[in-house]
Amino acid sequence: MNHASNNLGIQNDSKFTTDALNPIERLWAVMHQCVTHNRRYPTQKQFADAILKFFRETLPNEWKTFRSQVSDNFRIVTHEKFRLLE
């Protein structure tokens, strides 16, 4: 799949051709299930806070539970283990 997005000339050269195979889409589905299913948030701020709490607290603390739903090879990368190649 290779297409331009908007007028910015951004291309999506992703090797994933189906949302079901894309780890980001799978992670989004897990977040959606944990944050929105059978829940109601009176304000937009409470909803945004729940999403941030999922990514900042729930996901790192329960990664072993979610890992198989996202992908066998998907892992959290910390800035200590990240380096840029030039």
Helices and strands as residue ranges (DSSP letters): E 4-5, E 10-11, G 19-21, H 23-36, H 44-53, I 54-58, H 59-61, H 63-70, G 79-81
